[in-house]
Each structure stands twice: as structure tokens, then as C-alpha cells.
Amino acid sequence: MSLTPSQFAWIAEMVERAAAIVLAPGKEYLVESRLRRLATQAGFDSIDALVLAAQRNSPPSLRHELVQAMTVNETSWFRDRDPFAALTDVALPEIVRDTPRGPLRIWSAACSSGQEAYSVAILLDKAGMSGRGYEILATDLSEEMVTKTREGRYNQLEVNRGLPASDLVTYFERQGAEWRVNDRLRSHVTTRRLNLAEALPPMQKFDVVFLRNVLIYFNLDTKRAVLNRIRQALKPGGWLLLGAAETTVGIDADFERVPAGRTAIYRVPAGSRQPVKEVTPC
């Protein structure tokens, strides 16, 4: 049975209220496919029965599970390589020059199942940052994704999506049918559940924030609110990396746009500084 217009409207309103994710008309097929999976997992014989139970708030956890089912968990290793090149070629040299001591702090916001956070950890390890130290915070709205990131376990299909064979050998251990990120790399990554649409908890400030392919799901007011929170979570001179279809331009004028090869990254100005050397696209 398909969702009725009133059911879709109720779900869209609840998801936007809880997670600020906008489910516009035309997303009915996406919503139905995710509800169908949730209905099977939760023991309901139809989507209609699932929605009715959620509307009655019985059990109370069902609405939370429904919201989490609507979050997008699409990811891969080194997804869209340009932002990772921007990190190593533009942001990292600037950070090392301006703050030569102390651990590097990076936040992978909306980390999904953790591939982004561990991709960053691999890059930093290769760049020799283990001596200086680095800390990566990986957060997501979904408790299931946070747990998967913390465990660092991936099946063969998942490691085949963008992970070079040399990195698999160096940074993973085979455990049955799965591969697990080794203890040394995992020790640099901490996890927590966090809703970007809400006020942020107290956190130490970050040198870099990855917030990729997240803003596209928010309305303009939420984009502004989220970018304002992220800006306050960054150190002066800190860097923000967005998805290819995202920008701060026209939304938050307090970020400086810095070209970086085939992409652009964004920086919180920190007073007088040397201009950033632009990276020429390949």
C-alpha cells in the first residue's frame, strides 16, 4: 500500500521538526522504500500499520526510529576525492604553518558509517601527523551509524568502494568475512550521536570540519543556523569542507571561500595572514 498524501505530510513534518531534513513532494518513493524496510525490521505487516503506530506513538521509540530511517547513509572511501586533496594540499600546510604544535582536531559531521572519518585518518597518517597527534570526532544523527563507525567493521563490498588495496593491507585486519580498521587508526577516532539541527554540546574547537552533502537537505534558515554553529565550533582560521553542490556563498558571509583545485573550501578569517596559495586544477 502506498503512502497517502496526509501520511506523507505527517512524516515530512515530523522529520523536519526532529532533524531539519526537508522531504519535499516527489520524495514519496524514497520515503516508502525506507519505511518498507523499517516495517519489516519492526515486525509490521505493512507501511500503513507502521505509520499508524508511529502516529499513536506506540511504542514511543518508533518515531525516533522512523526519523533515523529517513537520514541518508550513502558514503564510500575518499568519496569525491577533491575535498581530500584540498585538505592535504591547502588546509593542512596552512594549519601546520600557523599552529606548529598541538594535536590536529577534525570533525566529521554527519559521518554516516565512518568511511569519511577513517579516510581522513589514513591521509593524516600518511602525512606524518601521528607524531604531532590528531583527533577526529565522527558524529551522526543515527545511533546505528555511530555504532558502526565506532566498531570500524566493513564487509568486502564496502571496502571495495574506493579503498585502495594498499590502504586495506596497511590499515585493516581481516576478521572472518569482514575487515576491521586496526587499533592504531581507530584510536584517533571518537564517536557520538549528534543532531546538527540542535544547539551543539560543549566541544573543543576544531581545525577542520567536514560537513559534506548535508546542507542540501536543509531549508535556507536551517542552513544559516547550522553554518553559524559550525563557524563557532571552528578555531580562528579553521577550515570547512562542503559537498560539491554546497556553498556558504549567499548564506553565511563570515566564511572566506578559497579555491582549491577543482573545488573550493571555506575558512573562518583569523586576522592578518599570508594569502593562501591556490592549487591549480589537474
N, C-alpha and C positions, 0 to 999 in steps of 0.2 A: 504493500500500500504506500502511495506517495504521500509526502507531507502536504497538508492543507495550507493555504495561504496564511491562515491565522496561526497555525503551529510554527511555520517558518518565521513569522513576525515575532512570535513569543521567544523562540530560540535566539533570533538575531538580537533582540532587545536584551535578553539575559546575558548573552556572550559579550555584547558591547559594554554592558554595565559592569561585568565582572573582570573583563580582560582588555577592554577598549578596542577589541577586534571588530571591524566593520564587516558584516556579512550582507552585502548588497543583493538586491534582486538579481537573479541569474546564477546565484550560488547554490540553488536548491539541490542540484545533483551532487555537489561536493558534500553538502550537509547530510543528505540522505545516505551517501556511501559510508560516511563516518558513523552515523547513527546506527546503520545496519550492523557494523562491526561491534559497536558498543552494546547493542541489544543482544547479540549472540553471547558476548562475554558476560553480560549481566544476567542472562537467563530469561530474557523476554522473548515472546514468540513473534513480536512484530515491532516496527518502529512506532506505530501508534500507541502500543502498550507502554513502550519506554517513555514517550513524551508525556502521556497521561500521568505516569508515576512521577515523573520529574515535576510536572505542574502541581501535583499534590504534595511534593517534597517528601516522598516516601519511597525508599529510605532517604534520610537527609543528605547523605553523601552523593546522591545521584546527580544533583545539579552540578556539583564540583566536577564529577567525572565527565559530564556532558560538556562542560566548558573546556576541560583538558582535551577532549576528543576533537574539538574544533581548532586547536592550535596546530600550526604547520610544522612538521618534523622532518622536512626534506633537507638533506645535507650530504656532504661527501668530503673526502680528504682534499685539502688545498683547493677547495671549491672556488672557482673564478680566480685563477692564480694571481691576477694583477694586484689585489689588495695585499697579498703576502709579499709580493715583490716590493710594494710601496713600504711595507713595514721594514724590510731588511735594507732597502736602498735609500730610503728617505728618512723615515721616523727614527729608526734605531741609531744611525750615525749622529743625528741631532741630539737624541737623549744622552748618548754616551759622552758627547762633547760638553753638553750643558750640565749634566749631573753625573760625573765620572764615578761616583761611589754610591753604594747602597743598592739593594735589590730592585730590579725592574718589576713593576706591578702592571699587570694586564688583566682586563676584564673581558671575558667572552659572554656578552649578554645575549639571551635567547640562544643558548648553546646547543639546543636540540640534544642529540645523543652523544655529543662530545667530540666529534671529529675536528671541529674548528679549534677547540682548546688544545687538543693534542697535536694538531698540525702546527700551531704556534709554538708549542713546547719543543717540537722537533727542530723548527727553524732556529729557535734561540739556542738550543743545544749545539747545533751545527755552527752557529755564530760565535761560540765560545763563551756564552753568557753564564754557564754553570759556575765559573769561578767567581763572578760578581754576585750571582744569585738572581733568581727570578721567581715570581709568584704569579700564578694565573688563577683567577676566580672564574668559575663557569656557573652560570645561573640560567634557570629556565622556569617558566610557569608550570610546566608539567613535572610532577613528582617522579613519574615513571622515567622521564628523560634525565632528570637529575641523578636518579639511582643508576641508570645505565652509564652515565658519564663517570660517576664515582667508581663503578666497577671496572670500566675500561675494557670490556669484553666485546668482541666483534666476530661475526661469522665470516665465512670465506667470501660471500657475496659483498659484504660491507667493506672488507679490506681491499677488495678488487676495484672499488670505486675511487680511484685517484691516488691510492697509496703506492709509491714506488717500491719495487721489490727490495731494494737495498735498505729502505727505512723499515720495512716489515721485518727483515732479518736483524737489524740493529736494535730496534726499539720494542719488539714484541716477543712474547713467548707463546709457543703452541700449547694449548690446554684442551685436549680432546679434539672436538670439531671446531673449536673456537681459537681465536688469537687474543691474548691479553697484553695491554700496554705494560711494559716492565715496571718494576717497583721504583726504579730511579726516576723515570719520567713522570710516573703518577704522583710521586712525592711533591712535584711542583704545582699540582693542580688541586684546588679545593672546590667544593661544590655547595650550592644551597638553592633552595627554591625561592624565586623572587618574581613578583609581578611588577613589570615596568610601568604599568598604568597607575601604580600607587606610589606614595612617598617612599623614598629609599631609606633603608635602615642605616644606622651609622656605619661608615666604612672608611678605611684609609683611602687617601686619594690615589688615583691611577695615572700611570704614564700614558697608557694606550687603552682605548675601549673599542672593541669590535661590536658593532650594532648593525649587522648586515641582514638585509631582506626582512626587516621588522617594521620600519616606518610605513611601508607600502600598505599595511593592513590597518592603519590608524587614520582617523579624520584629522583635519588641519589643527584643531585645538589640541588634540592629544599629541600630535607630532611636536608641537611647540612645548607642551608640558614635559614630554619625555626628553627632548633635547636640552631643555633648561636643567633638568635633573642630572643628565649626563655631564653637562658642562660643569656643574658644581661638583661632580664626582671626580673630575679630571684635575691634575696638577696644573698650575700655570705653565703654558707651553705644551700641555698634553695633547694627544692626538686621537682623533675619532675616525674610524673606518666604517663606511656605509656600503650598502649594496649598489650594484651598477645602476639601478633605476632610482636611486635615492640621492638626496642632496639636502644641505642646510640652507641653500640659497633661497631667499624669499620666505624663509620660515624662522630662522634664528640668525640675526645679523652679527652676533658676537663670535661666531666661528669664522676663521680665515680659511678660504679654500686654497689648497696648494696642489698644483698639477703634479702628477707622478706617473710618468709613462703614459699608458693608455687609460689611466683612471685619475681620480683626484682624491685626496684625503683632506681632513679638516683639522684645524689646530685652534686651541684656545690661546690667544695672544698673551705674551709674557713680557711686556715692556720692550725695551730696546734689545734687538738681537740681530745677528747677521742674517741676511736673506738666505732662504733655502735654495740650494742648487737643484734646479729642475732635472728630472730624469727624462732622457729622450726616448720616445716610444721605439720599440724594436720593429 
